[in-house]
Amino acid sequence: MYLNFRSYLLILITLSAFNACKNSNTGQEAISTRIINNPVTAYDTANTGDLPKFLFDSETYDFGLIIQGEKVSHAFKFRNVGGSDLVITSASASCGCTVPKYENKPVKPEESGEIEVVFDSENREGIQNKSVTVLANTQPNRKILSFTANVVVPNK
């Protein structure tokens, strides 16, 4: 069968698009999908006792007064009080001035972990209310951590 130039070009573009959608290896250790099992559906609620569950010491923190330009950090400590491994899939801040950090490994039942939050007060002034959204294989799958800081400008 004879293919004209347009057909050949269409096939080439389609194959390129499929190839571009392949997952790339980021160099991080892969987490098995068998530990991410959420039995709750839109039609039925299942026994959630076997699911992982966060128990934070506190979901809020107050840095109090800090000098403009300071970088301050706080570790939100938690324990997995559920029945299976807890996997944090992402943690994102409400602002570019805040960076959340966490270990990319499963937290076994009854083990502890932490999410460190670093706040850079450069170019900030006054009371700051920031949050970090944590996504995990828990039910519900979203947890909001928040902090405040009162940034004061130093006298020159």
C-alpha positions in Angstrom: 0.0 0.0 0.0 1.3 3.4 -0.9 1.4 6.1 1.8 1.5 9.7 0.8 3.6 12.3 2.6 0.7 13.5 4.8 -0.1 10.0 6.0 3.5 9.3 6.8 3.8 12.6 8.7 0.6 11.9 10.7 1.9 8.4 11.7 5.3 9.9 12.7 3.7 12.6 14.9 1.4 10.1 16.5 4.3 7.7 17.4 6.3 10.7 18.7 3.4 11.7 20.9 3.1 8.2 22.4 6.8 8.0 23.0 6.8 11.4 24.7 4.2 10.2 27.2 6.3 7.4 28.6 7.3 7.8 32.3 10.9 8.8 32.8 13.1 7.5 35.5 13.8 10.3 37.9 16.5 8.4 39.8 14.3 8.0 42.9 13.4 4.6 44.3 10.1 3.4 42.9 7.3 2.8 45.4 5.3 -0.3 44.9 1.7 0.4 44.0 0.4 -2.6 46.0 0.8 -0.5 49.2 -1.5 2.2 47.7 -4.9 0.6 48.1 -7.9 2.8 48.9 -11.1 0.6 49.2 -13.5 3.6 49.5 -15.5 4.3 46.4 -18.3 6.7 45.5 -20.9 4.0 46.0 -19.8 2.4 49.2 -17.6 3.0 52.2 -15.4 0.1 53.1 -13.6 -0.7 56.4 -11.0 2.1 56.6 -9.2 0.5 59.6 -6.6 -1.0 57.4 -5.8 2.2 55.7 -2.8 4.4 56.8 -3.7 7.4 58.9 -1.9 10.5 60.0 -1.8 11.6 63.6 0.1 14.9 63.9 1.4 16.3 67.1 0.0 19.6 65.8 -1.2 20.8 62.4 -0.4 24.4 63.2 2.6 26.3 64.3 3.4 29.9 65.2 7.0 31.2 64.6 6.1 34.4 66.5 8.3 37.4 65.8 11.0 37.0 63.2 13.3 39.5 61.5 12.8 40.1 57.8 15.3 38.1 55.8 15.5 35.2 58.4 14.9 31.6 57.2 13.1 29.6 59.9 12.0 26.0 59.9 9.6 23.7 61.8 9.2 19.9 61.7 5.5 18.8 61.7 5.9 15.4 63.4 3.3 12.6 62.8 2.7 9.0 63.5 1.0 6.4 61.2 -1.8 5.1 63.4 -3.4 3.2 60.5 -3.1 -0.5 59.5 -0.8 -0.2 56.5 2.2 1.7 55.1 1.7 5.5 54.7 3.1 7.0 51.6 3.3 10.8 51.1 2.9 11.5 47.4 3.5 15.2 47.5 3.7 18.3 49.7 3.2 21.7 48.2 3.3 25.2 49.7 0.8 28.0 49.3 3.7 30.4 48.5 7.2 30.2 46.9 8.6 31.5 50.2 7.9 28.2 51.8 9.6 24.8 51.0 8.2 21.6 52.5 10.7 18.6 52.8 9.9 15.0 53.6 11.4 11.5 53.1 10.2 9.7 50.1 9.8 6.3 51.8 6.8 4.5 53.3 6.1 5.0 57.0 5.1 1.7 58.5 2.2 1.4 61.0 3.0 2.9 64.4 6.2 4.5 63.0 6.9 8.2 63.0 7.9 10.7 60.3 8.0 14.4 59.8 7.4 17.1 57.2 9.9 20.0 57.6 8.7 23.4 56.5 11.3 26.1 55.7 9.9 29.7 55.5 12.1 32.5 54.0 10.9 35.9 55.2 12.9 37.8 52.6 10.8 40.7 51.2 7.9 39.8 53.6 6.5 42.1 56.3 3.7 41.8 58.9 1.7 38.8 59.8 2.2 35.9 57.4 -0.3 33.0 57.2 1.0 30.1 55.1 -0.1 26.5 54.5 1.3 23.3 53.1 -1.0 20.7 51.4 0.1 17.1 51.9 -1.2 14.4 49.7 -0.9 10.8 50.8 -2.5 7.4 50.5 -4.7 8.1 53.5 -8.5 8.6 53.8 -9.0 11.5 53.3 -6.0 11.9 51.1 -5.3 15.6 51.8 -4.0 17.2 55.0 -3.4 20.9 55.4 -0.6 22.1 57.7 -0.4 25.8 58.5 1.9 28.3 60.2 2.0 32.0 61.0 4.8 34.4 61.5 5.0 38.1 62.3 7.8 39.5 60.2 9.3 42.7 61.4 11.6 45.0 59.5 14.9 45.7 61.3 15.8 49.4 62.1 18.6 50.7 59.9 
